[in-house]
Amino acid sequence: MPLVMAPTGKDLKIVRILTDDKTKKHLESLGITIDSTISLISVSGGSVICLIKDGRLALDKEMATKILVA
């Protein structure tokens, strides 16, 4: 399911990232990689705030829909 539809406060595993290589490399530098654990803190108007590797990260709706979690 896309990250924007995931429940808040639950540990999720990133299974796929549906974007170009340049954006994938940028996300990897932020710690968003396949098989990493991510937790959703809040969702507001499609934008999300998530917790990854003890750091908080805000993503807009467009990017959050391209990150698939399970």
LOZA-786139 format. One record per atom (N, C-alpha, C): residue number from 1; x, y, z. Coordinates in pm, 1 decimal. Atoms other than C-alpha are relative to their C-alpha. Example, Ala and Ser with C-alpha at 12.3 -4.5 7.8 and 13.67 -1.06 7.14 Angstrom:
k;xx;yy;zz
1;89.0;-119.0;0.0
1;1230.0;-450.0;780.0
1;90.0;120.0;0.0
2;-82.0;-119.0;-6.0
2;1367.0;-106.0;714.0
2;-77.0;109.0;73.0
//
This chain:
k;xx;yy;zz
1;84.5;-117.5;0.0
1;0.0;0.0;0.0
1;89.5;124.6;0.0
2;-78.3;-123.8;-2.8
2;122.1;358.0;-52.9
2;14.0;53.2;142.9
3;-28.3;-52.2;-133.0
3;271.3;536.6;246.3
3;-111.2;90.5;51.6
4;105.8;-91.3;-44.9
4;-13.0;793.4;254.9
4;-121.2;-74.4;54.5
5;114.9;77.2;-45.9
5;-266.9;515.6;319.7
5;32.6;-87.6;121.3
6;-43.4;85.3;-110.3
6;-66.5;343.9;595.9
6;-51.0;53.5;133.7
7;44.3;-44.2;-133.4
7;-179.2;353.3;960.3
7;113.3;71.1;74.9
8;-101.1;-73.8;-75.8
8;-0.5;593.3;1194.4
8;43.9;-79.5;122.7
9;-51.8;61.4;-120.5
9;219.0;475.7;1479.8
9;35.7;-147.2;-10.9
10;-28.9;141.8;19.2
10;294.4;134.4;1329.4
10;128.8;-13.2;-81.4
11;-122.2;23.7;76.4
11;631.7;3.8;1210.2
11;-35.1;-68.6;-131.5
12;28.1;52.2;132.8
12;618.1;-60.1;836.3
12;131.2;-27.3;-72.9
13;-118.2;34.8;78.5
13;863.6;-212.6;589.8
13;-18.2;54.5;-141.2
14;5.4;-52.8;136.3
14;940.3;-35.3;261.8
14;27.0;-115.3;-95.7
15;-13.6;112.3;92.7
15;887.6;-285.4;-19.5
15;34.3;44.4;-142.1
16;-27.4;-46.7;136.4
16;913.1;-70.6;-332.7
16;-3.6;151.4;-5.4
17;-1.2;-144.3;21.5
17;994.2;282.6;-447.2
17;-19.2;22.7;-149.6
18;37.8;-18.2;140.5
18;826.7;387.0;-773.4
18;38.6;138.8;-50.7
19;-46.3;-129.0;48.3
19;1040.6;676.1;-895.8
19;126.7;-18.9;-83.2
20;-119.2;9.6;84.1
20;1336.2;755.2;-1121.3
20;126.3;-21.2;84.5
21;-124.3;33.5;-70.2
21;1696.0;667.5;-1033.6
21;56.7;116.6;79.9
22;-53.7;-117.0;-70.6
22;1797.0;1021.8;-936.6
22;-72.6;21.9;132.7
23;78.9;-18.0;-121.6
23;1513.6;1051.6;-685.0
23;22.5;-115.4;97.5
24;-28.8;114.8;-85.8
24;1580.6;699.2;-553.9
24;130.7;21.0;76.1
25;-129.1;-25.1;-65.4
25;1942.4;794.6;-481.1
25;-14.5;105.3;108.8
26;22.3;-104.2;-100.6
26;1825.5;1106.9;-297.5
26;-71.2;-58.1;122.0
27;71.7;62.8;-110.7
27;1580.5;904.9;-87.8
27;90.2;-95.1;78.4
28;-93.1;89.9;-67.2
28;1851.1;648.6;-12.6
28;94.7;77.6;90.9
29;-88.5;-81.3;-84.1
29;2075.3;926.6;120.1
29;-72.9;49.5;125.2
30;79.8;-38.2;-115.8
30;1789.1;1019.5;356.1
30;-35.0;-119.5;87.8
31;26.2;119.7;-78.3
31;1762.5;659.6;477.9
31;-120.5;-79.4;-45.3
32;117.3;70.9;51.2
32;1459.6;553.0;274.9
32;46.9;-99.2;-105.5
33;-45.5;105.8;88.7
33;1570.1;223.1;123.2
33;-95.5;-118.7;9.6
34;83.5;120.0;-0.6
34;1395.5;-101.3;33.7
34;42.1;-88.2;117.6
35;-15.5;85.5;-118.4
35;1357.9;-333.5;337.4
35;32.5;77.4;127.4
36;-20.9;-75.6;-123.5
36;1413.5;-46.9;583.8
36;-134.3;19.6;70.6
37;120.1;-18.3;-80.3
37;1165.2;24.5;862.8
37;-33.4;148.2;8.8
38;48.2;-137.9;-4.6
38;955.0;340.6;859.4
38;-127.5;2.1;84.0
39;119.6;-13.1;-82.4
39;686.8;464.2;1097.5
39;-65.0;134.1;-29.8
40;74.1;-121.6;31.6
40;419.4;719.1;1015.2
40;-40.1;71.1;128.2
41;34.3;-78.4;-118.6
41;381.2;996.4;1272.5
41;-132.4;72.5;-21.0
42;126.1;-68.5;26.5
42;107.2;1205.4;1111.2
42;-21.9;17.2;-149.9
43;40.7;-25.0;137.8
43;-83.0;1261.7;787.9
43;-88.3;123.9;1.2
44;77.3;-124.1;5.3
44;-215.8;1606.1;699.6
44;-15.6;44.5;-144.7
45;26.8;-42.1;136.9
45;-377.1;1674.7;364.0
45;80.6;-75.7;-103.9
46;-78.9;79.6;93.0
46;-180.5;1396.9;196.4
46;147.8;4.5;29.6
47;-139.6;-6.8;-40.6
47;155.4;1516.0;325.7
47;18.5;-83.4;125.9
48;-23.5;87.3;-114.5
48;315.7;1284.8;579.7
48;127.4;40.2;73.7
49;-121.0;-10.9;-80.8
49;565.0;1308.3;862.2
49;29.4;-140.2;48.6
50;-34.1;136.8;-36.5
50;749.6;983.2;918.6
50;129.4;-3.7;80.1
51;-117.5;22.6;-82.6
51;1013.2;847.7;1152.0
51;82.1;-109.3;-65.4
52;-88.4;98.3;60.0
52;1308.3;673.1;993.2
52;139.3;17.6;58.4
53;-132.9;-1.4;-62.7
53;1634.0;585.9;1169.8
53;14.6;112.1;102.5
54;-2.1;-98.6;-109.2
54;1558.3;807.8;1472.5
54;-6.0;145.1;-47.8
55;15.8;-136.0;51.4
55;1496.7;1112.9;1249.8
55;-136.3;17.1;-61.9
56;130.4;-28.7;60.2
56;1177.1;1279.2;1135.5
56;18.7;58.6;-138.8
57;-9.3;-43.1;138.3
57;1115.2;1343.3;769.1
57;-139.5;31.6;-51.3
58;128.6;-37.8;58.9
58;832.7;1526.5;592.6
58;4.3;-27.1;-150.1
59;11.5;29.8;142.2
59;720.7;1408.0;249.5
59;-131.9;54.1;-52.5
60;124.7;-48.0;58.2
60;466.4;1563.7;16.9
60;-82.4;-117.7;-52.5
61;94.3;104.4;41.9
61;166.7;1371.2;-115.9
61;52.0;-76.7;-121.1
62;-48.1;65.0;121.7
62;325.6;1300.8;-454.6
62;109.1;-103.5;29.5
63;-108.8;92.0;-32.3
63;638.7;1139.9;-306.2
63;-49.3;-113.5;89.3
64;50.4;102.5;-92.1
64;450.2;953.9;-32.1
64;-83.3;-106.1;-71.5
65;76.9;100.1;73.4
65;228.7;781.5;-288.4
65;91.6;-92.9;-82.4
66;-92.6;80.7;76.3
66;538.0;648.7;-469.3
66;79.8;-96.7;86.4
67;-68.1;90.4;-91.3
67;671.5;470.8;-160.3
67;-101.1;-102.7;49.2
68;92.8;107.5;-35.9
68;502.1;134.5;-109.6
68;52.1;-73.4;122.3
69;-37.0;65.2;-126.3
69;501.8;-26.1;235.7
69;-88.4;-121.3;26.4
70;79.1;116.2;-41.2
70;379.0;-348.6;392.3
70;7.1;-14.6;150.8
//
